Amino acid sequence: MKFFLKTILITGISALAVYSTVIVSSCNWDKCKTIICANGGVCNGGACTCPSGYEGSNCETTTRQKFEGNWTVFEKGSTTLAAQYYVTITDGPLITDVLIYNFNSFLTHPIRAIVNDTNIIIPNQVYNGKYILGNGTIHYNTTYGQYGGLTMYYEVIDSLTQRVNDYGYNAADDKSQPSQWNK
């Protein structure tokens, strides 16, 4: 009888020890053990932290991808009539860069822009005697869906005459409105 009680007691303690080990080890489970982050991303607490230029649950998508393609532009500048034309956005030299072709419907040289999340920034640059700078935000468009719309705020300044053609960039100018781009 003593042997039987010892066996039950030892079995019970062993089962309790195994159960406790499983519970404790499951609480300390490494959340990053099964996660693989692409493109230099680093797992932190079970989620990937992506380097600049990449996004997605595993950093598998380039941020600029949502900006790339052909866009139809509808705009009216502060010194120009309403216009409709097409631009094309392609990859730039850096992972966060894009190139905009046919910008403002007259520039033959591509304009460089920088993308970050849903924002696009046109740093100050000069082409064909024009200073160009601006920014914009990509958004959902009812007709074209996710990333189907882009609202751009920019200005073009003629370096010779200093004439400013504003597209919603200068909020104080009531004559200008942002440029609307659709995919």
N, C-alpha and C positions, 0 to 999 in steps of 0.2 A: 504494500500500500504506500509506504514511504517512497519507494522507487517510482511508482506511478505518479504521485503528486509532484516529485522533483521533475519528472519528465514533462508534465503539463506546465509547471512553472517555468522551466527552461524554454520550452517551446513558445509559451506566451511572451516571455521577455524577448526572445529572438525575433518573433513576429513583430513585436512593438518596435524593436530596434530597426528592423528592415523598413517598416512603415515610416518611422521617423526620418530615416535616411532619404527615402524617396520624396517625402514632403519637403524636407530642407533643401535637397538638391534641385527640386523643381522650382523652388522660390529663387534660387540663385542661377537659373538657366540663362545662358548668354543669348540675349535677344538678337545679336548680330551674327550668331554662329551660322545661320542658314541664309543670310542676306549677302548678295554680291552686288556691289556698287560699281557701275561702269564709268569709264572716262575720268578716272582719278577721284571719284566720289568716296567718301568715308562714312562708314556706318556709325551712328551715334544713337544708342538707346533703341535700336530696332528700326531706325529710319536713315536713309542715305542723305548726307549733306553734300550737295553737288557743287563742283567748282563753277566759277563764272562761265556762262555760255552753255551750260547744260541744265536739264530739268527732267522731271519724271520720277516715278517712285524709285527707280534704280539708276538715275542719271543717264538714261539711255537715249534721250532726245536732245537735239540742239535747240536752244532757245530761239535762234533766228529762223528756224524752220517754219514757224507760224507766220512770219512776215514775207517769206519768199513767194514769188509768183507774179501774175499779172493783175494789175489793179486798174479800175476805172476811176478817174479823178473828176470830182465836181467841185468847182471853186469859183470864187469871185474875190479878187484882190481889192485893196483900197484904191488902186489907181488903174485897174483893168476891169474889163467886162467879164461877165460870167463865162466860164469855159468848161468844156469836157474834153478829156484826153486820156491817154493810157500811159502808165509807167510799169516798169518791170523791176522787181527787187530780186537780187541774186546774192550768193555768198560773197563776203568780202575777204580780205587777206587774213584777218584774225577771227577766232571762233565767235567773237561778239560783234563782228562787223558785217554790214550788208552794203551793197552798192545799189543805188537807185538810178535807173536809166530813164531818160526823157523827163527829168525833173522839171517842173514848171513849164512843161511843153516846149522848151526852147534850148535847154542845155544838152549839148551833144556828149559832153564828158560825164561819166557817172558821178553822182554825189555820194560821199561816204557817210554812213550813219552807224550808230552804235545801239545795239539792242540789249535790254535788261528786263527780264520777265515780260510784261506786256507793254513796255515803254520803248520808244525809239527816240534817239537824240541825234540831231544833225549839228555837229560842232561847227563853229565858224570856219568857213572856207571860201575861197575865191576861185571862180571859173568864169571865163568870158567877160571879165570886167564886172562881175556881180559878186557881192558878198551874200552868202546864204547861211542862215542858221535857223534852228527851230527844234521842235519836239512833237511827239504825238503818242497816242495810246491806242493799242489794238483792242477791239471789243467784239462782243456778240452782235451780229446783225440779223434782224428778223428774216430777211430774205436769204442771206448767204450763210447763216449759221455761225458756229463758233469761229472766232478769228476772221470773220467775213467783213468786218468794218475797221477802218482806221481813221481817227480824227487827227489831222495834222495842223499844228500851229507853227507858222514860219514867216520869215520875211526875206525879201530879196532887195538889196540896196545896190543901185547903180553906182559904181565907184567914180565915174566921171561927173554925173549930175547930182549925186547924193539923193536921188529920188528913191523913196522907200515904197515898196509895194508890200503891204502887210496882209497876211492871211490869218487873222485872229491871234497873232503873236503878241501884239501890243493891245492889252485889254482896254486901255483908255481910248483907243481909236474906235469910234462907233461905226465907221464905214467898213471895217474889215470883219470877216467871218472865217472860222476855221475851214480848212480844206477837208472835204469828205471823200474817202477812198473806199471802194468796194471791190471785193474779189469776184 
